């Protein structure tokens, strides 16, 4: 196996992990929504989203930029909301 093939295999494995984690996140958010609905709490919480993004920017050790963290997780948040709506 060439070095390039090895790197591609590693990338494919990471992609599979990302997919698994995004699906797990979606399952957890479904549980959060059900809990909130059962307790009369609004599902969307912009303050919580802001806290989440701030925490992730603090945790980030790169090479992803802070802007990249925001873009990535805003997309994940939007995707989860769309999935739950559909």
N, C-alpha and C positions, 0 to 999 in steps of 0.2 A: 504494500500500500504506500502510495506516495505521501509526502508531507501535506500536500494540498487535499488529498482525499481524507486524510486523518483529521485535518482541520474542519473540513466539511461535515464529517461524521460527528465531530464534537459539537458543531453548530446545530446540526439536526437534533442532537440529543438535548441541547439547551432549549431549542424551539419546542420540543415535546414537553419539557418541564414547564415552560412558560404557559403553554396551552393548558396543561393540567392545573396549574395554579390559578389561572384566570377562571377556569370552570369552577374550581373550589371557592374562589372569591364570590362568584355569582351565586353559588349555593348558600353561602353565609349571608349575603345581602338579602336573599329571599327570606331567610330566617329572621333577619333584622326587620324586614318589612312586615312580615306576619306578626311579629311581636309588637311593633309600633301600631299596626292596625288594630290589634286586639286591645291595646291600651290607649287608643285615641290620640296617638302621637303622630304628628306630621312626618311623612316618610322623608321628604327632602329637607336637609339641614345644611345650608350654605356655610354656616360657621364650622360645622364638623368637617366639611370638605376642605375649608381653609386650614384648619388645624392639621388635617391629614397631610396636605401638601407641604406645609411648613415642617412637619416631622420628617417626612421623606427627604426633603432637601437637606435637613440636618444629618440624616443617616447616610446620605449619599457620599461615597468615597471616590467617585469617578471611575472611569473617565467620562461618564455621562455628566453633562453640565446641569446646573440648577434649572435652566430653561428647559433642558431635555427632560428632566424629572417632571416638571410641571406639564409639559406637552404630553408625555407618556401617560401620566396618571389622569389628566383631564380626559384623554381619549378613553382610557379604561373606564372611568366613571360614566362618561357618556354612553359607552357601549353597554355597560351593565344596566343603566336606566332604560335604554332602548330595548334590551332583551326582556326586561321585566314588564315593559309596556306591551310588548308584542306577544 
